[in-house]
Each structure stands twice: as structure tokens, then as C-alpha cells.
Amino acid sequence: MKKLLSIFTATTLTVPASLTAVSCGGVKPEKNAIFLMPQETIGTTSKDKQQGYSDLIDEFNETYAEQINSGEMAKIEARWEKSGNISKNIAAKGNLPDLYVFYGDAVSQFTYSNAKDKVRDMKSSYGSEDEYSKFNDSLITETYLKEGEYQSKQIVLPFGKSVDYSIINVRLLADLQETLIEGQETNKGTIRNILNEYNNTERKLSLGSRPKANEGSYFNKEIANNTYNTLPESDRNSFESILSGVTNIQEIKNIFKDSKNIMTIAKVIKAIYQTNGAIDYNETAFGKSILVTQDQTEIQKLTDLNNSNSHYAFSIDSIENKFFMDWAAENPEKNGSLDITDSKNNFLYNSQTNVNAKNKVTGTDFQIDKNSKSFLKTTALLDDLKNLVDDKLDGQKLDAWKGVFMSKYSTTGGAVYTSKSFVNGTTLVGSGSSAGAYNYTSATLRYETKDANGKTKSNSAYATSNADLITTSSIGNKNDTFMSQGPGIAGFKSNGENADKKEKSVTAFLQYIMQPKQSAQFALKTNYMPATKDGLKIFKEYINGTYNNAEAFAFETLKKDMIENIDKDETKYKFEGFENKIPTLEEINNLSYLRNKISRNIADGVTTYTFENKSEDERVNKLDTLSKEIRNNQDAKFEDLFTPLADASDSSKTNTRATISSINTGFVEDYLSKIAGISNSSKTNYESKPILVASSPSPIGTEFRDAIKQATIETQGSSIMYKKGAKFADLLNYESASNLDVTKLAYHILTHDGGDILKKITIKNK
């Protein structure tokens, strides 16, 4: 019973004082090995990630309790602090964390600090050469290691990963076809047939509680058609040719590999979305297939949303990632690994850090390549989109972009991600992080209904569902490219009298968290993805619905409920289908999700539990086979690796992150498994192997990314997306510091000139 109840026990994270313990007598070393979770790095409000790391630490300390209590090893202690505390402690010569979560660019800066000799070599910390070699072989791709390799030293190890990918709303594409192309509305359109067939045959388990794409239309057909017919005949012919030429899901994906197709579609959608009344959320649009509640007698139109500026044909959360992914697509021989120090890397910039004999930074060289083929390709697409709205830009707002394009931007209230508009159901292709996959199907449309008595009720509706969406790569490229994301595990060498004990714990902990079950469960709890192949195999079976965490959790909850009631009043609690009238504790504990069926019925004050010896053989066999493969044990059962996960905030509820996801399943099964060399899927026809993109760590890497954002959208009212006549193609223009403006990359890079980290920045054109 203790084992059964353990899954419902939540871990609480305390927030201790800063690592720094400076006094006039010096620094008192920490007794425990410190694992630091920097707030800004993993997200100040990311309770799920806090809990995910804390769970690993608690489980590790419990597993190694004997060695810790005997003094052979040190306890691992979780800390939750501001990211900047590490730099402060370096400056103050305070204590530094044995392990911490950080990005490679930031860690590379520490290699030039006063703590440069303390920066941990993660390869050595992982264990012996043989142990590290096995870990290396276990990774999905060597790209993950390249992200954390700086100056021939592994300063960061990969752990929880995410990717930047694109999501196509196929339901919307079908809606456009049926609304605008004569004859398609009668048979529900070729594209809708393709989508329904795909949903029915390829991904039933991964679609969740809403397995059917919405059949309604979000357009006023008459208004949309009138607008469409005002477009040049050549544009209409091209649009109809694009949509009429597809026969399967892969060909739908291929539409968006061609920039010409993207522009043709953008022109059509812009015209419709900028016409008042063309977007029409009505009773037909919100049929039973997408309503959260279905007892309404009246649905009021969402007039404000119909005519708002929350509708875009295309969206990209991270324009800076787009530059990296397009580089990888144009340079496939690099296999996604970008060396920022290589002056011949063909990227839009390269950078060198200059140091003196004491390894102190004296300056940073930043070389711009405005003739980079991938840069020209990226900016050509962005400028073509901007040309559709440029004449209406007022330099103050982004309203003119309605119907065309949007990127993530910041406000005083925080970042506005493009998923906020994607869930309106009117974005055709959006790109963002796999860690936020659940945001693309959120119920964010609010409306009021009235019951038969005239009482008003507030409701929420889904305008997008898993069944509407498919996953693809960065748009405008023949090659499939995805940006690797997510911080890794770094550290500083342990100190103090028990430094050797802490070092032993560090090695054991790193090896512990990289085990398949541990890495998969962490990924599920945090919406990251595992870095290892075996971890990915487990993770995949959760998100594709073979092992449905919500079902499994409900099953275990029911077992717990039965255990609590087996000794109670027999007139109030009844058990049917068991060998004995009252089952034994052992009988209940032996019940297993997917191998058995249990139901509970409450009627007339009597609770009846019914047992059926009925197994989901196909799913059981699939999971058992995988468990035997991973554990190298013919007697292994899936229960060894698959267990239900509780929510981070409420242990009595199923985990809200560890859910089935057709979006992430599509990426894992169609692309990531192919990259890892573990794919057995024949669903997708690959023209080439998908590419996972990562750049080597660089002290100027974070500043570069920030500069792209500031120049393109973040500088409100002055950046390229706000400013009439400003061109993405001019982003790299540079002659001297005196003639720059905020639309130029160099302007923002030079704001760091003379700083403590980069020192003197010298910008040159290639």
C-alpha cells in the first residue's frame, strides 16, 4: 500500500538564502552539493520545472540514502535563486553551485571570469571515459553536445530539450478551400478528406478527448468570396492550384516549403482578414465538436474577436531562430552544427573573443556577412511579407500586420507569444517551442450563453484542437530544420573538506538523471523532451497515447479508493468480478493499468467496484516489448518503466503536462526519431534527413539574439516591423557607429561595447 500511495506524494521546494556566505573570515563552504535552479533561466513562474528538478533530487537522495548517511557521499540540495546570483558570487568570491541549469552562451562567459579555473568539465564529472562514451552513444544526436562544447571543453551537458518547430492548421486550410474554391464546399474538400483520413488511420490515440477536426467554418462565405473575387486572377489561379494539387499530409507540408506558395496564400488571407465581417465566429463555427460545454440554447457572436487584430496568416515566435534554421537548410553538410568562431561558417556573423596572457578578455570581434545566402533568403521572405502591409504602418502600432504575419513581442505585462492568436483558429502556420505545445489548443475564446430561464452563463470554446493540427519544420525551406533549445546542466568544482564526497554525488547524480525512466519522466513533467534515445522511446509512448497518463492515474486512484474501503460497511461498498466477495489487498495491488479493467458506480448510497479481466493486448505487448528492450531483460514488464505522474501543484490530480499531444507526437515520430536513428515509421516520405540546429557557445551569443529581437520587433514604434520603409534586408548594414539606428543589428550589439564581459567590441563587414 505504501508503494501504491507514493505516487500521490508531492515534493515541496523551499527557497533558502543565497549561496553567498561571505564574512570577514572568508567563505564557509556548503556542506551539501548544491543544485541551483536559476529563476530567470527556467522561468520565474515555472512551477512544473521547479518540481521536476526537485523530484529528481529527492529521488536521488532517497536512492543513495545509505551512502549519504554513512558519509560516503554528500546530499544534493535544491536551491531556487535569481540567475544573477552566480555572477555576484563570482565577483564576491562566494560559494558557487556544484551544479546548475544554464545556457551554453552564459556559461562560456564564466570561462573568462575570476572563477574560470572552477568551471566544471562536465565530461570528467560524468565519470570514466567508458561511462561518458556510453552516454555519448545514448544521445539522440551529437548536436546536443555541440551546444555545450566550448574551447574543446564540455561546459554544459544536455538534459531537458525543446525545439522550435512549425504547426499547420490543416482544418483552416480546408476551410479556406471550401469557402473560396467553387465546388469544394459540396464534398467537404480534398484537404478535409485528407485530414480526416489521417486522423482516423494514423493518430487515433494521440488526439485526446476531441478526436475530430471541427467541421464548422470561421468565415462568412458571401463576404469572403466577394473579397476573394476582387483579387487579381493570377493570384486566385495560383492559390487554387496550390490547394487543389495535394493528395496526402506530406504534400500539405510541402506547400509551405516554397516561399512563393507562402506569399500567394498570404495575399489571399490578408485580403479576407482585413475585410470586416469576413471572419465570422457563429453557431455553426462552434458546433458540439469544439464546445467545452454543450447545453447552450443561444450563442452570442464574438463580434469583438471577429474584427480584432488577432488574426494572422503566419506567425513566428523567434525570428532569431529562423535565421539559424534557414542557415542549416542552406548548409546541410554542416548537419546543424554552427561554429560561431568560424569565419567561413556562411552564417550572418562570426565572432572571436580576444584574450591576454592571463586569459582575460581584451575585446570581442564581431564580423557581419550581409551576403550570407541564408540571411538573404530569410530576409527576402520577411520583406515580402512586410511589403504587403508597409503602406499602412504608422510607426506606433502593429495593426497593419493583420492577416499577414506576427512575431513574439514584449509588453509591460510580459511577453506576448504568437500562440495567443494561434488559438483563435485563424493562423495557418505558426512556429514556436515544443515546450509550449499545449498553448496551441487552449480554450481561450470566451462567450456568453443563456439558458431556458434567461440566466447568463460564461463559457469557453476551443477554436483549435489536436485533430486540426500537424507538425512540420521551418517554413520556406526544402530541407526540414528545427532549432534545438533548452538549458543544460553545468557546474563549478566542489569545494570544502568534503569536496570529494560532493564530487562523488555529482557524478552519481548526473548518471542517475540520464537513465531512461528518470529522463523521460522529467521531460513529461516539464514539457521538455529527453536528450537520450531510450528516454525518448518511453516519452513517445506517453504522448502518443499508448500509455495514457490520465487514464493510468485514474486507474491508480481507483485502486487507492478500493483499498481505503475494503474493510468498510459491506452494505455500502460492494465488489464484483473478483475471486472473493471482498478482494484482498494483494488482489487489488496486483491490478494493472491496461492489463485489467476497473469501474466504479455509485447509486442509492452504494458504491460498487467492478473488475474485468480484460487486457488491451496490442498496447500491452507494445509497451512490454519496449521495456524488455530498454532493460535488457526478457522478464521486464512495462510497469517497470511506465508509472502514472501526479500534478506538480496537486498530487491528487493527474499531471497537466504529461498528456497526450498530437503536435509533439508528430515531431517525435516524423522527425526526431529519424534524427535519432530509431524510427520505424513509414508514414513520412523524407527527401532528406531532418536537421536539428545548434550553435556553439559564445560569450556574445545572448547579446546577438537580443539584438535581433530589438531591431526587428522589440523596440516598440521604431523597429523594422513598426517602421514604414524599413527593410529586414538592411538589418546588417554597417558603416560606422555614428550612422546607426535601432533597425540595425550593430546598433544593439554596440550597446554592450566596453562592458565587463565583452570589453571593446569591434564590428567589421566581411
N, C-alpha and C positions, 0 to 999 in steps of 0.2 A: 504493500500500500504506500509505503514511503517513496518507492521508485515511481509509482503512478502519480502521486501528488507533486513530485518535484518539478514537473513541467509548468506548474502553476505558480511557482515561487519567483517573484520579481526581485531584481537587484537594485539597490538604491545607491546612487553615486553621490558622495559628499564632495564639497568644494573646499579644500584645505587652503592654508596660506601659501604664498608664493614660494617657489623653490629657493629663492634667495634667503640666506640666513647670515647676513653679514654683521659682524660686530667688531669692536676694536681688537679683539683677539683673533680675528680671521673668520673662516667659514667652517661651520660644523658639518661634516659630510652626512648625507642621508643614510639612515640605517637600511631602508628598503631600496630596491631597484625601482626607480620612478618611471612610469609610463605616462607621458604628458599628452593630453588631448587639447591642442590649441584651439580656442573657441572660434576665431575667425577662419581658421583653415578648414575645419569640418562643419562649420555653420553654428552660429551662436544659438539658434533655436532648434538644432538637430538633435532632439531627444533620442531618436532612433539610433543615431550613430554613437552618441554617448553610451547608450545602453548596450549597443553591440560590442564595443570595445570592453566595457566593464564586465559584461558576461564572460568574455574570453579570459579576462584576468582572474575573475572569481573561479572559473572552472579550472584554470591552470593551477591556482593556489590550492584548490581542493585536491587536484590530481597529484600534486607534488607536496602534499601536506607533511608527509613523513620526512622528506629531505629538508623541508623548510624548518620544521620543528626541531630537527636534530642539529641544525646549524650548518648543514652541508650546502644549502642553497639559501638565497635571500628571497623574501616575499616580494612579489610585484605589487606596486601600489599605483592606483589610477589617480591622476590629477587633471583637473579641468581649469585651465587658466587662459589668459589672453596670449595671443600669438607673440606679441611684442616682448613678453617677459624673457624669452630666450636671449634676445639681443641685449636687454637690460642686464641680465645676469652675466653675460659675457663681458660687458663693459665694467661691471662691478666686481668681476672675478668671483661671482657667486656659484652656487651649485647648479649643475646642468643636468637635464634629464638623461637617464640611461637610454631610453627610447622615446621617440615622439613621432607624431604624424605631421608630415610636411611635404611640400612640393620640392622637386629637384632644383629648380631655379633658386629658391630661397636658401636651400642647404648649401649650394655652391658658393654663396656669399660668405658663409661661415668658414670656408676653407682659407679665406684671406684675413680672418679676424684674429683677435688675441687667443681664441680657442682653436686655432687651426690644427694644432697637434692633438687636440682632444676629439676631433671629428671622427666618428666611428667608421671603420672599414666594415661594411655590412657583410661582405663576403667572408672575412675572417670570423666575424661574430656569429655567422650562421653555423659554423662547425668545421669539420675537416674538409679537405679537398674533395674527398669522395662524397661526403654528405652534400656539399654545395653543388657538385656535378649532378647529383641525382635531382636536387631541387631545380637546377637549371633545365634539366631534361623534362621536368614535370610541368614547366610553364607553357602556357598556350602559345606564346610567341616570344622570341628573343627581344622583340621591340620593347617589352616591359622592362627588361634590364637596361636597355639603352637609355631609357628615360631617366634612370638614376645613376648612370655612369659618368663620372667627371674626372678628367685627367688620369685615366686608367685606374680609377678607384670607384668601387661601388658604394656611393654615399647614400643611396635610397634603395630599399627593396620593395617590389610591387606587392600589393595586398588587395584591398578592395578597389576594383576598377569600374570605370564607366566609359561610355563612348558618346561621341557626337554623331548622331545619325539623322536620317530624314524619315518622315512619316507621310504617306499619301492617303488622303481621304478619298477612297475609291467610290464610296457612296455619293459624295459630292460630284465626282466626275460623271457618274451615271446620271445624276440629277441634271447636270448641265446638258448632257447628251439628249436626255428625254425631253427637256424643256425647249431646247433650241433647234434640234435637228428634226425636221419633218419626218414622220413615220416611225420614229423610235419610241414615241410615247405609248404606242399601242401594244407593243410586246415587251415593254419594260426595258428595252435597250440591251444591246450586246454587252455592254460593260457591267450592267447589273446582273445579267445572267452569269458572266464570268465570276463575279464576286460571290454570288450565291452558291455556285458550284464549288468554288474554292473553300468557302466556309463549311459546306456540307461534307466535303470529302477529305480535306487536308487539316482542318484545325478545330474540330468539334469541341474537344476537351478544353482548349485554351481560350474559348470565347466567354466563359463565365455565365452569369445569370441572364445576360442579354445576348443570346447566340445568333440573333438575326439582325441584319442590317435594316435600318429604318426605311420603310417603303414610301414615306411621305416626301413632298418637295418643299424646299425652303424658298421657292420663287413664286412670284405672281407671273403666271405663264404669259398673259397678254402683255404686261408691261415689259417683261424681259425680252419677249420676242420682238416687240416694236423697237426696242433699243438695239437689239442684235441686228435687225434688218437695216439699220442706218449705217452699219459698219461697211467699209469697202468690200466689194465682192471677193477680192483676192484674200482678204483676211478670213472671211467666212468659209471660203473654199478650203483654205489651209487648215482651219480649225476642224472642219468636218472630216477632212482627210485624216487628220491625226487621230480623231476619236473613232473613226469607222474602221481603222486598219488593225485593231488589236484583237487577238483571239485567246490570250491567256494572261495570267498575272504577270509573268516576266515581261511580256510586251507592254503592259501598262507601266511597269517600272522603266522600261526603255524609253518611253515618251520623254521622261524628264532627264535623260542623259544628253539630250540635244538642246542647246541654248536657243535655237530657232523655234523649236516647239514651245519652250518656256515663254518666249516673247509673244508668240501667236496667242497662246492661252491667256497671258497677262492682259493683252489688249482687249480681249473679249470680256474677261471678268471685270476689268476696270470699268468698262462702259456700263455694264449691268449694275455693279455695286454702287456706282456714283449716280444712278438714276433712282430718285425717290420712289419707294413703293415696290421696286423690283425684288428686293429681299422681303419675304412675307412669312413670318412665323405665325401659323394659324392652326386651327383644329386638325386639319389634315396633316400638317407637318408633324404635330405632336400627337401621333396616334399611340395606341397602347404599347407599342414596341419600345418606346423610349420614355414613357412617363414613370416617375418614381411612384406616384400614387395614381390610381385608376378609377376613382369613384366620383369624378367631377361631372357636373351637369352643364357647366359653362366654362369656356376657356377664353380669357381676355387676350387679345392680340398684344404682342410685345412690341408696341409701336416705337418706343424709345430705342430699343435694340435694333429694330429693322433699319432705322435711319441713322444709327450711330456710326462713329468712325472706328468700329471694332471688327471690321471685315477686310481681310487681305487675301489675295490670291496665293502669295508665297511669304514665308517668314523664316528668318534665320536668327537664332538666339545669339550666336557668336560669330560675327563677321571675321574676327581674327582667326578662328578655327577654319573658316572657309579658305583663307589664304594657304594654310598648311595642307588641307586636304586636296586642294587643286594642285599644289606643288607635287604631292605624292602621285596624283593621277598623271601628271605630265612627265614624271620621272620614275616610272615603275621599277626600273632596275635598282633603285635605292631601297626598295621594299619597305618604304615608310619611315626609314631611319634618317632623320635630318641632322647633320652635324653643323651647328651654328658657327663653329670656328673655321669651317672650310670655306675659303674664299671662292671656290669653284662649285659651291653647292647648288647653284641655279635658283636659289630662293631669293626673296626680295631683299634680304640683308644677310650679312655675316658680321661677326664681332670677335674682337680679340681683347683679352684683359692683359694689360701691361703691368709687370711687377718688377721690383728691385731685387737686390741680392738677398734681402730678408723676407722675400715673398709678400711684401706689402704692395698693394695696388698703387700705381702711379698714374694710371689713366686707362681709358677704355676707347678703343677704336670701333667705330660703327660705320660699316660700308654699305651703301644703298645700291641696289641693282634695279633701276626702273625699267630695264629692258628684259627682266626676267619673264620668260614665256608664261609661266603660271600666273605671275602678277598681272600681266596684260590680259590674260584670259578671265581672271576673277573680276578685275575692274571693268572689263568690257561688258560683262553680264550685269553688274551693278549699275553701270552708267546707262545701259539700255533700259533698265527698269526705271531709273531716275528720269530719263528723258520723257517718260510717259506722264510725269507729274510736275516736271521742273517749272513749267509756266505758271503753275498755281501756288508754288511755295512762297510763303510770306516772311520767312526768316524767323518766325516765332513759334509756330505750331507744326505738327506733323499731319494735320488733317488731309492735306492734298494727297497723301500716300494711300488713302482709302481705296481698296480694291486691287492694290498692286503689291506692296511689299512692306514688311516691318521687321525691325530687329529689337532685341532686348535693350532697354534703356533704364536709367535710374531716375527716381523722383525723391523728394524729401521723405516719402513714406517707404522707400526701399526700391529694389529692382522690380521692373515690370517685365516678366517673361512672356514670350510670344504664345505660350500655351494658354494664357489668359484669353486671348482672342481665338485660338485654335478651337477651344471647346464650344465656340458659337456654331461650329459646324460649317463655316464658310471659308476656311483656309484650305486650299487644295494640297499644298505641300509645306510642311513646317519642319524645321530642324532644331534639335535641342539635345539635352543629355538623357541618356538611358536611365539615369538615377531619378529623373522626374517623369518617368513613363506614365505613372498613374494620373498625372496632371492633365493628360490629353483626353481623358474620358471622365473628367469630373462633372458633377451635376451642379452647374453654376448658373443656369438660366432660371430666374425667379419669376413667378407669375401668381395671380390670384384666381381662385375659383369660388363659386357659390353653390351651396347645397340646396336641396329642395325647399328648405326653410329660409333661404336667403342669407345664410350665415357665410361670411367670407373666410376663406382658408388660404394660407400662403403655401405654395408648393415649389418644388424644384424639378427641373427636367434635364434630361441628357440630350444634347444635340449631336454628340458623337458617342460611339460605342466601339468596343474591341472589334465587332463584326464589320465596322465601316473601314477600318484602317489596315494598312500593310506597311512594312518597314523596308526602307531602301537606303541607298548611300547618298553622298553629297550630290546635289543636282548639277547638271551641266557637264558631267564627265562620263566618258565611255568606261573608264575603269572604276570599280567600286572602292571608294575610300571612306574611312571612318577615323575620327580623331580619338586617340587614346587619352583618357582623362583620369583624374582621381589622385589624391596624395598617396604617398607610400610611407614606409616605416624607416626612419633614420634614428641616429643616436649619437651620444657622446660617451667616451670611455668612462667606465665606472671608477669611482674614487673611494677613499676611506680604507679603514683597516680590513673591512670585509669586501674589498673590491673584487677579489677572486670569486667570492660567493655570488656577488651580483652579476659578474660576467657569466658564471655558470647558468644563472637563472635567465639571463638574456638569451643565451644560445638555446636553452631548452624551450623558452617561450616562443622564439622565432620558429623553431621546428614544430612546436605544438600547433600554432595557429595556421601553419601551412598544410596541415593534414586535411584530407578531402572533406570530411564531415564538418570540421571546425570552420574552414574557409567558406564552404557552401552556406552554412547556417548564418555566418556573419553577413555574407552577401545578401541573403534573403531578408534578414532583419533590417538592413540599411538601404536596400535597393541598389547596392553596388553589384558587381559581378566578380566571381572568383578569378584569381590570376592563374590557377593551375588547371590542367586538363581534367583530372579526376574530380576536383571541386566543381568544375563546370558541368560534368556529367550528372552529378547529383542535383545541382542548381536547376538544370534544364528540366528535370522531371517534376520539380515543384511548379515552375512557372508555366509548363505546358499542360498541367492539369492531370498528369498521370498519378502523381501524389498530390492530392488537393489538400492543402494545409487547413483550410476552413472546415472541410469535411472531417479530416483526421482529428482536428481539435475538438469538434463537436462529438465525435465518437469517444474520445478520451474523457471528455466532460461527462458524457452519459455513463461511462464506466464508473467514474468517481461518484456520480449521483447514486448509482446502484449500490456501490459499496457502503455508502452512508445509510442506505435504507434496508439492507438485507436483514437486519436484526430488529426492525421496527414492526409495528402492528400489521399482521398478515391480512387483516380486512381492508387496510388502506393501501398496501403495497403488494402487488401480485407479479409473479414472474412466469412467463410462458415460453415453452420451447426448450427449456433446459432439461438435463437428465434428471435432476432432482427438483422437487417442488420449489424449494428455496436453494438457489445456486450457492456454491461455496465461494469463499474469497478467491481461492485458486482458479476456479472456473471463470470468474469474471476477469481476473488478471490475465488469463490466457487468451481472452478475446482480442482479436487484432483487426485493425482497420484494413479494409479490402478483402480480408480472408473471411470475415464474419459480418453479419448484419444485426443491428440492434435498433429497435424503435421504442418510443415511449408514448403512451396515450393516457391522458388524464380526463376522466369522466365521472360525474357523480361522486366526487371526493375520493375516487380510487385511482391510483397511479399504477398502470400496467406496463411492464417491460417485456418486450417480445424478442426472442432470439431466433435467428435463422442461420443455419449452417450453409451459407451461400457465399461463394467466393467470386471476386472479379478476376477470373483466371488470367485474362490477357494482360491486365495491368500488374497483377501479382508476379507473373512469370517475367515480365519485362524488368521489374524492379529487383526481383531476386537474382536474376542473371547479372544485372549491373553490380549488385552488392558482392556477388561471388568474384566478379572480375576485379573490382577495386581492392577487395580484401584478400585476394588470392586464396580463397577458402571455399571449397565446394559445399560446406555446410552453412555458409553465410545466408542470412535472411535479410530482406530489405529493412526490417525493423532495426537492424544494427546501424544503419546509416540515415534512415528517414524517421524523424520524430516530429510531432506537431509543435509549433512555435507559438508562444504567447505574445501578446502585445507589450510593447515597451512601457506603456503608461498604465495598463490594467491587465494584470496576469490572469484575470478571469475571462478575458476575451482573446479571440484569435488574433494573431499578428496582422496588422493592417498593411504591412509592407510585403510579407511573404504570401503574396497572392498570385493567382494565375494571371498571365499577361501575354496576350497575343502579339503585342508590339515587341516586347523583349524576346519572346519566343521566336518571332520572325527573324530577329537579328541573330540570335544564338544558333538557330537551326540552319538558316540560309547562308550565314556569313562567318560568324565566329568559329563555329565547329569546323568549317572549311579551312580557316586560318590555322586552327589547332591541329588539323590533320586527323580529326576524329569523326568526320561527317559520314553518315551512311545514307544521307538524303538524296533522292533523285528528283526532288521537286523543282529545283532551280537549275537552269542551264547557265553555267558560268562561261562568259567569254574569256575571263582571266581570273586569277586568284584574287580574292578581296585583299585590300591593303589596310593594315592598321597603322596609323601615323603617329609618330612621336618625335620630338626634337630633343637633342641632348641638353642637359642642364646648362644654364648660362646666367652669370650674375646680372645681365641686363634683360633676361627673358621676361620677367614680370613687367618691367618698365615698357618693353616693346608691346606687350599685349595691351597694357593700359593705354598706351599712346594710340594704338589702332582704334580702340573704343572712343577715346576722347576726340579724335579727329573725324570719325565717321558719324557718331550719334550722341555721345555723352555730353559734349559741350552744348548745352541747350541754346538754340537760337543761332548758333554760329558754326556748327559742324556741317559736314557735307550734306547730310540728309535734310537739314533745315534750310540750307543756303542756296538760293536760286543761282544757277550758273556754275556752282562748284562741282568739280569732277572727281570721281574716285580715281581716275587715271592720273590725276595730278598729286595724289597723296604723297608720292616720294620726291616731288620737286624740291630741289635744294640748291641754292647758290651761296647764300651766306645767312648767318643768324639774324641779320638786320632786316631781311625782306620776307620773313615767315609770317604765316597767320595760323589760326587754330585748325584749319583744314589740312595742315601738313604734318606728317609724322615727325619730322625733325623738330618742329616747334615743341612738341610734348616730350620728346627724348631729351632735349636740351634743358628742360626744367630740372633735370637731375644733375646737370653739369656742376662739378665742384662738390658734390655730396660726399658723405663719408664712405660710401661703398664704391661708387664708380669713378670717383675723382674727376679728372679732366676728361670730358667726352669730346672726341674728335670725329666729326662726320665727314665722310668722303663719298663721292659718286664713283661708281665702278666704270 
